[in-house]
Amino acid sequence: MNQQIYVTLDADGVMRVAQTRVMRDSVVAAFEEGHSAETIQQQYPVPLR
């Protein structure tokens, strides 16, 4: 069974979304402010692989 990794820890100890420069804390903060998942995704566009 393959597991996809959604959060990584960079060299400075910052948690980032997958292989992006988007900080996990930024996504969590936006969610806690009431933004929908769709709105957060639009705020941080990531190219499709």
MARDO-88977 format. One record per atom (N, C-alpha, C, O, CB): x negated, y, z; atom name; residue number from 1. Coordinates in Angstrom, 2 decimals. Each point is the difference from the previous one (the first is absolute). Glycine has a CB too. Layout:
<site><east>X</east><north>Y</north><up>Z</up><atom>CA</atom><nr>NUM</nr></site>
...
# end
This chain:
<site><east>-0.84</east><north>-1.18</north><up>0.00</up><atom>N</atom><nr>1</nr></site>
<site><east>0.84</east><north>1.18</north><up>0.00</up><atom>CA</atom><nr>1</nr></site>
<site><east>-0.89</east><north>1.25</north><up>0.00</up><atom>C</atom><nr>1</nr></site>
<site><east>-0.85</east><north>0.17</north><up>0.88</up><atom>O</atom><nr>1</nr></site>
<site><east>2.70</east><north>-1.43</north><up>0.34</up><atom>CB</atom><nr>1</nr></site>
<site><east>-1.66</east><north>2.13</north><up>-2.19</up><atom>N</atom><nr>2</nr></site>
<site><east>-0.75</east><north>1.26</north><up>-0.08</up><atom>CA</atom><nr>2</nr></site>
<site><east>0.72</east><north>1.08</north><up>0.79</up><atom>C</atom><nr>2</nr></site>
<site><east>1.21</east><north>0.18</north><up>-0.14</up><atom>O</atom><nr>2</nr></site>
<site><east>-2.11</east><north>-0.82</north><up>-2.12</up><atom>CB</atom><nr>2</nr></site>
<site><east>0.15</east><north>1.35</north><up>3.08</up><atom>N</atom><nr>3</nr></site>
<site><east>0.56</east><north>1.12</north><up>0.73</up><atom>CA</atom><nr>3</nr></site>
<site><east>-0.57</east><north>1.28</north><up>-0.57</up><atom>C</atom><nr>3</nr></site>
<site><east>-1.20</east><north>0.12</north><up>-0.23</up><atom>O</atom><nr>3</nr></site>
<site><east>1.48</east><north>-1.50</north><up>2.32</up><atom>CB</atom><nr>3</nr></site>
<site><east>0.61</east><north>2.35</north><up>-2.33</up><atom>N</atom><nr>4</nr></site>
<site><east>-0.44</east><north>1.28</north><up>-0.51</up><atom>CA</atom><nr>4</nr></site>
<site><east>-0.32</east><north>0.91</north><up>1.18</up><atom>C</atom><nr>4</nr></site>
<site><east>0.77</east><north>0.06</north><up>0.96</up><atom>O</atom><nr>4</nr></site>
<site><east>0.61</east><north>-0.34</north><up>-3.07</up><atom>CB</atom><nr>4</nr></site>
<site><east>-2.49</east><north>0.98</north><up>2.04</up><atom>N</atom><nr>5</nr></site>
<site><east>-0.40</east><north>0.91</north><up>1.07</up><atom>CA</atom><nr>5</nr></site>
<site><east>0.50</east><north>1.40</north><up>-0.34</up><atom>C</atom><nr>5</nr></site>
<site><east>-0.31</east><north>0.55</north><up>-1.05</up><atom>O</atom><nr>5</nr></site>
<site><east>-1.75</east><north>-1.96</north><up>1.58</up><atom>CB</atom><nr>5</nr></site>
<site><east>2.85</east><north>1.97</north><up>0.40</up><atom>N</atom><nr>6</nr></site>
<site><east>0.60</east><north>1.31</north><up>-0.24</up><atom>CA</atom><nr>6</nr></site>
<site><east>-0.73</east><north>1.12</north><up>0.73</up><atom>C</atom><nr>6</nr></site>
<site><east>0.14</east><north>1.17</north><up>-0.37</up><atom>O</atom><nr>6</nr></site>
<site><east>2.03</east><north>-2.31</north><up>0.07</up><atom>CB</atom><nr>6</nr></site>
<site><east>-2.95</east><north>0.81</north><up>1.32</up><atom>N</atom><nr>7</nr></site>
<site><east>-0.73</east><north>1.01</north><up>0.76</up><atom>CA</atom><nr>7</nr></site>
<site><east>-1.44</east><north>-0.46</north><up>0.13</up><atom>C</atom><nr>7</nr></site>
<site><east>-0.27</east><north>-1.15</north><up>0.34</up><atom>O</atom><nr>7</nr></site>
<site><east>2.36</east><north>1.86</north><up>0.94</up><atom>CB</atom><nr>7</nr></site>
<site><east>-3.02</east><north>0.21</north><up>-1.55</up><atom>N</atom><nr>8</nr></site>
<site><east>-1.42</east><north>-0.31</north><up>0.15</up><atom>CA</atom><nr>8</nr></site>
<site><east>-0.63</east><north>1.00</north><up>0.97</up><atom>C</atom><nr>8</nr></site>
<site><east>0.54</east><north>1.08</north><up>0.23</up><atom>O</atom><nr>8</nr></site>
<site><east>-0.64</east><north>-2.06</north><up>-2.57</up><atom>CB</atom><nr>8</nr></site>
<site><east>-1.01</east><north>0.61</north><up>2.88</up><atom>N</atom><nr>9</nr></site>
<site><east>-0.76</east><north>0.86</north><up>0.90</up><atom>CA</atom><nr>9</nr></site>
<site><east>-1.24</east><north>0.45</north><up>-0.75</up><atom>C</atom><nr>9</nr></site>
<site><east>-0.80</east><north>-0.82</north><up>-0.45</up><atom>O</atom><nr>9</nr></site>
<site><east>1.67</east><north>-0.37</north><up>2.55</up><atom>CB</atom><nr>9</nr></site>
<site><east>-1.03</east><north>2.53</north><up>-2.23</up><atom>N</atom><nr>10</nr></site>
<site><east>-1.16</east><north>0.48</north><up>-0.76</up><atom>CA</atom><nr>10</nr></site>
<site><east>-1.24</east><north>0.06</north><up>0.90</up><atom>C</atom><nr>10</nr></site>
<site><east>0.06</east><north>-0.35</north><up>1.18</up><atom>O</atom><nr>10</nr></site>
<site><east>1.47</east><north>1.67</north><up>-2.69</up><atom>CB</atom><nr>10</nr></site>
<site><east>-2.64</east><north>-0.87</north><up>0.95</up><atom>N</atom><nr>11</nr></site>
<site><east>-1.28</east><north>0.02</north><up>0.72</up><atom>CA</atom><nr>11</nr></site>
<site><east>0.03</east><north>0.92</north><up>1.23</up><atom>C</atom><nr>11</nr></site>
<site><east>-0.78</east><north>-0.19</north><up>0.93</up><atom>O</atom><nr>11</nr></site>
<site><east>-0.36</east><north>-0.28</north><up>-3.09</up><atom>CB</atom><nr>11</nr></site>
<site><east>2.04</east><north>1.45</north><up>2.14</up><atom>N</atom><nr>12</nr></site>
<site><east>0.11</east><north>0.93</north><up>1.13</up><atom>CA</atom><nr>12</nr></site>
<site><east>1.04</east><north>-0.44</north><up>1.02</up><atom>C</atom><nr>12</nr></site>
<site><east>0.24</east><north>0.70</north><up>0.98</up><atom>O</atom><nr>12</nr></site>
<site><east>-0.92</east><north>1.13</north><up>-2.51</up><atom>CB</atom><nr>12</nr></site>
<site><east>1.30</east><north>-3.00</north><up>1.31</up><atom>N</atom><nr>13</nr></site>
<site><east>0.99</east><north>-0.51</north><up>0.93</up><atom>CA</atom><nr>13</nr></site>
<site><east>1.40</east><north>0.54</north><up>-0.23</up><atom>C</atom><nr>13</nr></site>
<site><east>0.87</east><north>-0.14</north><up>0.86</up><atom>O</atom><nr>13</nr></site>
<site><east>-2.68</east><north>-0.09</north><up>0.74</up><atom>CB</atom><nr>13</nr></site>
<site><east>2.04</east><north>0.85</north><up>-2.76</up><atom>N</atom><nr>14</nr></site>
<site><east>1.31</east><north>0.54</north><up>-0.33</up><atom>CA</atom><nr>14</nr></site>
<site><east>0.80</east><north>-1.06</north><up>-0.74</up><atom>C</atom><nr>14</nr></site>
<site><east>-0.50</east><north>-0.63</north><up>-0.94</up><atom>O</atom><nr>14</nr></site>
<site><east>-0.43</east><north>2.98</north><up>0.82</up><atom>CB</atom><nr>14</nr></site>
<site><east>2.18</east><north>-2.54</north><up>0.54</up><atom>N</atom><nr>15</nr></site>
<site><east>0.86</east><north>-0.97</north><up>-0.68</up><atom>CA</atom><nr>15</nr></site>
<site><east>0.59</east><north>0.66</north><up>-1.24</up><atom>C</atom><nr>15</nr></site>
<site><east>0.55</east><north>1.10</north><up>0.06</up><atom>O</atom><nr>15</nr></site>
<site><east>0.00</east><north>-2.27</north><up>2.13</up><atom>CB</atom><nr>15</nr></site>
<site><east>-0.69</east><north>0.48</north><up>-3.32</up><atom>N</atom><nr>16</nr></site>
<site><east>0.48</east><north>0.53</north><up>-1.28</up><atom>CA</atom><nr>16</nr></site>
<site><east>0.92</east><north>-1.01</north><up>-0.66</up><atom>C</atom><nr>16</nr></site>
<site><east>-0.08</east><north>-1.20</north><up>0.26</up><atom>O</atom><nr>16</nr></site>
<site><east>-2.02</east><north>2.55</north><up>-0.54</up><atom>CB</atom><nr>16</nr></site>
<site><east>2.98</east><north>-0.85</north><up>-0.58</up><atom>N</atom><nr>17</nr></site>
<site><east>0.94</east><north>-0.85</north><up>-0.72</up><atom>CA</atom><nr>17</nr></site>
<site><east>-0.75</east><north>-0.72</north><up>-1.11</up><atom>C</atom><nr>17</nr></site>
<site><east>-0.52</east><north>0.63</north><up>-0.92</up><atom>O</atom><nr>17</nr></site>
<site><east>2.46</east><north>0.92</north><up>1.46</up><atom>CB</atom><nr>17</nr></site>
<site><east>-1.98</east><north>-2.87</north><up>-0.44</up><atom>N</atom><nr>18</nr></site>
<site><east>-0.64</east><north>-0.87</north><up>-1.00</up><atom>CA</atom><nr>18</nr></site>
<site><east>-1.33</east><north>0.57</north><up>-0.45</up><atom>C</atom><nr>18</nr></site>
<site><east>-0.84</east><north>0.32</north><up>0.85</up><atom>O</atom><nr>18</nr></site>
<site><east>3.09</east><north>-1.09</north><up>-1.62</up><atom>CB</atom><nr>18</nr></site>
<site><east>-2.47</east><north>0.91</north><up>-0.52</up><atom>N</atom><nr>19</nr></site>
<site><east>-1.26</east><north>0.49</north><up>-0.55</up><atom>CA</atom><nr>19</nr></site>
<site><east>0.11</east><north>1.46</north><up>-0.43</up><atom>C</atom><nr>19</nr></site>
<site><east>-0.54</east><north>0.39</north><up>-1.03</up><atom>O</atom><nr>19</nr></site>
<site><east>-0.01</east><north>-2.71</north><up>0.28</up><atom>CB</atom><nr>19</nr></site>
<site><east>1.27</east><north>3.12</north><up>1.55</up><atom>N</atom><nr>20</nr></site>
<site><east>0.18</east><north>1.42</north><up>-0.33</up><atom>CA</atom><nr>20</nr></site>
<site><east>-0.69</east><north>0.85</north><up>1.06</up><atom>C</atom><nr>20</nr></site>
<site><east>-0.56</east><north>-0.52</north><up>0.96</up><atom>O</atom><nr>20</nr></site>
<site><east>2.75</east><north>0.04</north><up>-2.12</up><atom>CB</atom><nr>20</nr></site>
<site><east>-2.14</east><north>1.78</north><up>0.96</up><atom>N</atom><nr>21</nr></site>
<site><east>-0.52</east><north>0.94</north><up>1.01</up><atom>CA</atom><nr>21</nr></site>
<site><east>1.12</east><north>0.52</north><up>0.89</up><atom>C</atom><nr>21</nr></site>
<site><east>-0.24</east><north>0.89</north><up>0.81</up><atom>O</atom><nr>21</nr></site>
<site><east>-1.61</east><north>-0.25</north><up>-2.38</up><atom>CB</atom><nr>21</nr></site>
<site><east>3.05</east><north>-1.16</north><up>1.42</up><atom>N</atom><nr>22</nr></site>
<site><east>1.15</east><north>0.43</north><up>0.79</up><atom>CA</atom><nr>22</nr></site>
<site><east>-0.13</east><north>-0.58</north><up>1.42</up><atom>C</atom><nr>22</nr></site>
<site><east>-0.11</east><north>-1.21</north><up>0.18</up><atom>O</atom><nr>22</nr></site>
<site><east>1.58</east><north>1.34</north><up>-2.26</up><atom>CB</atom><nr>22</nr></site>
<site><east>-1.44</east><north>0.76</north><up>3.07</up><atom>N</atom><nr>23</nr></site>
<site><east>-0.11</east><north>-0.45</north><up>1.38</up><atom>CA</atom><nr>23</nr></site>
<site><east>1.33</east><north>-0.58</north><up>0.48</up><atom>C</atom><nr>23</nr></site>
<site><east>1.07</east><north>0.56</north><up>-0.26</up><atom>O</atom><nr>23</nr></site>
<site><east>-2.85</east><north>1.17</north><up>0.70</up><atom>CB</atom><nr>23</nr></site>
<site><east>1.69</east><north>-2.85</north><up>0.25</up><atom>N</atom><nr>24</nr></site>
<site><east>1.19</east><north>-0.65</north><up>0.53</up><atom>CA</atom><nr>24</nr></site>
<site><east>0.76</east><north>0.95</north><up>0.91</up><atom>C</atom><nr>24</nr></site>
<site><east>1.23</east><north>0.03</north><up>-0.03</up><atom>O</atom><nr>24</nr></site>
<site><east>-2.35</east><north>-2.27</north><up>-0.12</up><atom>CB</atom><nr>24</nr></site>
<site><east>0.41</east><north>3.03</north><up>0.95</up><atom>N</atom><nr>25</nr></site>
<site><east>0.64</east><north>0.93</north><up>0.92</up><atom>CA</atom><nr>25</nr></site>
<site><east>0.85</east><north>1.03</north><up>-0.73</up><atom>C</atom><nr>25</nr></site>
<site><east>1.03</east><north>0.44</north><up>0.52</up><atom>O</atom><nr>25</nr></site>
<site><east>-2.92</east><north>-0.76</north><up>1.06</up><atom>CB</atom><nr>25</nr></site>
<site><east>1.48</east><north>0.72</north><up>-2.79</up><atom>N</atom><nr>26</nr></site>
<site><east>0.79</east><north>0.95</north><up>-0.79</up><atom>CA</atom><nr>26</nr></site>
<site><east>1.32</east><north>-0.60</north><up>-0.41</up><atom>C</atom><nr>26</nr></site>
<site><east>1.04</east><north>0.67</north><up>0.02</up><atom>O</atom><nr>26</nr></site>
<site><east>-3.14</east><north>0.38</north><up>-0.85</up><atom>CB</atom><nr>26</nr></site>
<site><east>2.08</east><north>-2.32</north><up>0.45</up><atom>N</atom><nr>27</nr></site>
<site><east>1.23</east><north>-0.68</north><up>-0.41</up><atom>CA</atom><nr>27</nr></site>
<site><east>0.92</east><north>-0.17</north><up>1.20</up><atom>C</atom><nr>27</nr></site>
<site><east>1.21</east><north>0.24</north><up>-0.10</up><atom>O</atom><nr>27</nr></site>
<site><east>-2.45</east><north>-1.45</north><up>-1.74</up><atom>CB</atom><nr>27</nr></site>
<site><east>0.68</east><north>0.81</north><up>2.98</up><atom>N</atom><nr>28</nr></site>
<site><east>0.81</east><north>-0.17</north><up>1.21</up><atom>CA</atom><nr>28</nr></site>
<site><east>0.60</east><north>1.33</north><up>0.44</up><atom>C</atom><nr>28</nr></site>
<site><east>1.18</east><north>0.05</north><up>0.36</up><atom>O</atom><nr>28</nr></site>
<site><east>-2.64</east><north>-1.98</north><up>0.34</up><atom>CB</atom><nr>28</nr></site>
<site><east>0.68</east><north>3.00</north><up>-0.73</up><atom>N</atom><nr>29</nr></site>
<site><east>0.51</east><north>1.32</north><up>0.39</up><atom>CA</atom><nr>29</nr></site>
<site><east>1.15</east><north>0.43</north><up>-0.89</up><atom>C</atom><nr>29</nr></site>
<site><east>1.00</east><north>0.52</north><up>0.49</up><atom>O</atom><nr>29</nr></site>
<site><east>-3.28</east><north>0.09</north><up>0.36</up><atom>CB</atom><nr>29</nr></site>
<site><east>2.15</east><north>-0.81</north><up>-2.15</up><atom>N</atom><nr>30</nr></site>
<site><east>1.07</east><north>0.37</north><up>-0.93</up><atom>CA</atom><nr>30</nr></site>
<site><east>1.27</east><north>-0.80</north><up>0.31</up><atom>C</atom><nr>30</nr></site>
<site><east>1.10</east><north>0.55</north><up>-0.05</up><atom>O</atom><nr>30</nr></site>
<site><east>-2.81</east><north>0.02</north><up>-1.72</up><atom>CB</atom><nr>30</nr></site>
<site><east>1.55</east><north>-1.85</north><up>2.07</up><atom>N</atom><nr>31</nr></site>
<site><east>1.15</east><north>-0.84</north><up>0.34</up><atom>CA</atom><nr>31</nr></site>
<site><east>0.66</east><north>0.48</north><up>1.29</up><atom>C</atom><nr>31</nr></site>
<site><east>1.22</east><north>0.08</north><up>0.10</up><atom>O</atom><nr>31</nr></site>
<site><east>-2.31</east><north>-2.05</north><up>-1.26</up><atom>CB</atom><nr>31</nr></site>
<site><east>0.27</east><north>2.29</north><up>2.15</up><atom>N</atom><nr>32</nr></site>
<site><east>0.54</east><north>0.48</north><up>1.28</up><atom>CA</atom><nr>32</nr></site>
<site><east>0.69</east><north>1.35</north><up>-0.13</up><atom>C</atom><nr>32</nr></site>
<site><east>0.87</east><north>0.34</north><up>0.80</up><atom>O</atom><nr>32</nr></site>
<site><east>-2.67</east><north>-1.60</north><up>0.36</up><atom>CB</atom><nr>32</nr></site>
<site><east>1.41</east><north>2.04</north><up>-2.17</up><atom>N</atom><nr>33</nr></site>
<site><east>0.66</east><north>1.28</north><up>-0.28</up><atom>CA</atom><nr>33</nr></site>
<site><east>1.32</east><north>-0.19</north><up>-0.72</up><atom>C</atom><nr>33</nr></site>
<site><east>0.73</east><north>0.97</north><up>-0.24</up><atom>O</atom><nr>33</nr></site>
<site><east>-2.96</east><north>0.13</north><up>0.14</up><atom>CB</atom><nr>33</nr></site>
<site><east>2.55</east><north>-2.34</north><up>-0.27</up><atom>N</atom><nr>34</nr></site>
<site><east>1.28</east><north>-0.29</north><up>-0.62</up><atom>CA</atom><nr>34</nr></site>
<site><east>-0.02</east><north>-0.17</north><up>-1.50</up><atom>C</atom><nr>34</nr></site>
<site><east>1.05</east><north>-0.16</north><up>-0.62</up><atom>O</atom><nr>34</nr></site>
<site><east>-0.10</east><north>1.40</north><up>2.45</up><atom>CB</atom><nr>34</nr></site>
<site><east>-2.13</east><north>-1.22</north><up>-2.43</up><atom>N</atom><nr>35</nr></site>
<site><east>-0.09</east><north>-0.18</north><up>-1.44</up><atom>CA</atom><nr>35</nr></site>
<site><east>0.28</east><north>-1.46</north><up>-0.36</up><atom>C</atom><nr>35</nr></site>
<site><east>-0.36</east><north>-0.91</north><up>0.75</up><atom>O</atom><nr>35</nr></site>
<site><east>-1.30</east><north>2.80</north><up>-0.92</up><atom>CB</atom><nr>35</nr></site>
<site><east>2.29</east><north>-2.10</north><up>-0.95</up><atom>N</atom><nr>36</nr></site>
<site><east>0.29</east><north>-1.37</north><up>-0.45</up><atom>CA</atom><nr>36</nr></site>
<site><east>-1.26</east><north>-0.61</north><up>-0.60</up><atom>C</atom><nr>36</nr></site>
<site><east>-0.96</east><north>0.70</north><up>-0.33</up><atom>O</atom><nr>36</nr></site>
<site><east>3.37</east><north>-0.10</north><up>-0.11</up><atom>CB</atom><nr>36</nr></site>
<site><east>-2.40</east><north>-1.91</north><up>0.32</up><atom>N</atom><nr>37</nr></site>
<site><east>-1.14</east><north>-0.70</north><up>-0.61</up><atom>CA</atom><nr>37</nr></site>
<site><east>-0.24</east><north>0.50</north><up>-1.42</up><atom>C</atom><nr>37</nr></site>
<site><east>-1.15</east><north>0.14</north><up>-0.42</up><atom>O</atom><nr>37</nr></site>
<site><east>1.63</east><north>-2.16</north><up>1.83</up><atom>CB</atom><nr>37</nr></site>
<site><east>0.60</east><north>2.29</north><up>-2.13</up><atom>N</atom><nr>38</nr></site>
<site><east>-0.13</east><north>0.47</north><up>-1.38</up><atom>CA</atom><nr>38</nr></site>
<site><east>-0.67</east><north>1.37</north><up>-0.06</up><atom>C</atom><nr>38</nr></site>
<site><east>-0.84</east><north>0.25</north><up>-0.86</up><atom>O</atom><nr>38</nr></site>
<site><east>2.89</east><north>-1.57</north><up>0.25</up><atom>CB</atom><nr>38</nr></site>
<site><east>-1.67</east><north>2.20</north><up>1.53</up><atom>N</atom><nr>39</nr></site>
<site><east>-0.59</east><north>1.34</north><up>0.04</up><atom>CA</atom><nr>39</nr></site>
<site><east>-1.48</east><north>-0.07</north><up>0.34</up><atom>C</atom><nr>39</nr></site>
<site><east>-0.82</east><north>0.70</north><up>-0.59</up><atom>O</atom><nr>39</nr></site>
<site><east>3.03</east><north>0.25</north><up>1.27</up><atom>CB</atom><nr>39</nr></site>
<site><east>-2.55</east><north>-1.81</north><up>0.28</up><atom>N</atom><nr>40</nr></site>
<site><east>-1.41</east><north>-0.15</north><up>0.37</up><atom>CA</atom><nr>40</nr></site>
<site><east>-0.80</east><north>-0.55</north><up>-1.17</up><atom>C</atom><nr>40</nr></site>
<site><east>-1.11</east><north>0.46</north><up>-0.26</up><atom>O</atom><nr>40</nr></site>
<site><east>1.78</east><north>-0.84</north><up>2.65</up><atom>CB</atom><nr>40</nr></site>
<site><east>-0.11</east><north>-0.59</north><up>-3.09</up><atom>N</atom><nr>41</nr></site>
<site><east>-0.70</east><north>-0.57</north><up>-1.16</up><atom>CA</atom><nr>41</nr></site>
<site><east>-0.25</east><north>1.06</north><up>-1.07</up><atom>C</atom><nr>41</nr></site>
<site><east>-1.06</east><north>0.03</north><up>-0.62</up><atom>O</atom><nr>41</nr></site>
<site><east>2.12</east><north>-2.26</north><up>1.10</up><atom>CB</atom><nr>41</nr></site>
<site><east>-0.09</east><north>3.11</north><up>-0.70</up><atom>N</atom><nr>42</nr></site>
<site><east>-0.16</east><north>1.06</north><up>-1.00</up><atom>CA</atom><nr>42</nr></site>
<site><east>-1.05</east><north>1.02</north><up>0.44</up><atom>C</atom><nr>42</nr></site>
<site><east>-0.66</east><north>0.61</north><up>-0.84</up><atom>O</atom><nr>42</nr></site>
<site><east>3.05</east><north>-0.92</north><up>0.15</up><atom>CB</atom><nr>42</nr></site>
<site><east>-2.55</east><north>0.49</north><up>1.99</up><atom>N</atom><nr>43</nr></site>
<site><east>-0.98</east><north>0.95</north><up>0.52</up><atom>CA</atom><nr>43</nr></site>
<site><east>-1.43</east><north>-0.50</north><up>-0.22</up><atom>C</atom><nr>43</nr></site>
<site><east>-0.93</east><north>0.80</north><up>-0.15</up><atom>O</atom><nr>43</nr></site>
<site><east>2.60</east><north>-0.05</north><up>1.87</up><atom>CB</atom><nr>43</nr></site>
<site><east>-1.84</east><north>-2.06</north><up>-1.74</up><atom>N</atom><nr>44</nr></site>
<site><east>-1.32</east><north>-0.60</north><up>-0.15</up><atom>CA</atom><nr>44</nr></site>
<site><east>-0.01</east><north>-0.93</north><up>-1.21</up><atom>C</atom><nr>44</nr></site>
<site><east>-0.03</east><north>-1.22</north><up>0.16</up><atom>O</atom><nr>44</nr></site>
<site><east>-0.37</east><north>1.38</north><up>2.33</up><atom>CB</atom><nr>44</nr></site>
<site><east>0.43</east><north>0.38</north><up>-3.70</up><atom>N</atom><nr>45</nr></site>
<site><east>0.04</east><north>-0.87</north><up>-1.17</up><atom>CA</atom><nr>45</nr></site>
<site><east>-1.28</east><north>-0.84</north><up>-0.12</up><atom>C</atom><nr>45</nr></site>
<site><east>-1.11</east><north>0.51</north><up>0.11</up><atom>O</atom><nr>45</nr></site>
<site><east>2.58</east><north>1.16</north><up>-1.26</up><atom>CB</atom><nr>45</nr></site>
<site><east>-1.28</east><north>-2.94</north><up>0.94</up><atom>N</atom><nr>46</nr></site>
<site><east>-1.11</east><north>-0.93</north><up>-0.14</up><atom>CA</atom><nr>46</nr></site>
<site><east>0.15</east><north>-0.67</north><up>-1.36</up><atom>C</atom><nr>46</nr></site>
<site><east>1.07</east><north>-0.52</north><up>-0.32</up><atom>O</atom><nr>46</nr></site>
<site><east>-1.25</east><north>0.13</north><up>2.84</up><atom>CB</atom><nr>46</nr></site>
<site><east>-0.87</east><north>0.39</north><up>-3.34</up><atom>N</atom><nr>47</nr></site>
<site><east>0.11</east><north>-0.63</north><up>-1.31</up><atom>CA</atom><nr>47</nr></site>
<site><east>0.30</east><north>-1.51</north><up>0.13</up><atom>C</atom><nr>47</nr></site>
<site><east>-0.52</east><north>-0.68</north><up>0.88</up><atom>O</atom><nr>47</nr></site>
<site><east>-1.08</east><north>2.41</north><up>-1.80</up><atom>CB</atom><nr>47</nr></site>
<site><east>2.44</east><north>-2.21</north><up>0.02</up><atom>N</atom><nr>48</nr></site>
<site><east>0.32</east><north>-1.42</north><up>-0.01</up><atom>CA</atom><nr>48</nr></site>
<site><east>-1.21</east><north>-0.77</north><up>-0.50</up><atom>C</atom><nr>48</nr></site>
<site><east>-0.76</east><north>0.48</north><up>-0.84</up><atom>O</atom><nr>48</nr></site>
<site><east>3.20</east><north>0.00</north><up>0.46</up><atom>CB</atom><nr>48</nr></site>
<site><east>-2.62</east><north>-1.68</north><up>0.91</up><atom>N</atom><nr>49</nr></site>
<site><east>-1.15</east><north>-0.82</north><up>-0.40</up><atom>CA</atom><nr>49</nr></site>
<site><east>0.33</east><north>-0.85</north><up>-1.18</up><atom>C</atom><nr>49</nr></site>
<site><east>-0.84</east><north>-0.75</north><up>-0.47</up><atom>O</atom><nr>49</nr></site>
<site><east>0.04</east><north>0.73</north><up>2.78</up><atom>CB</atom><nr>49</nr></site>
# end
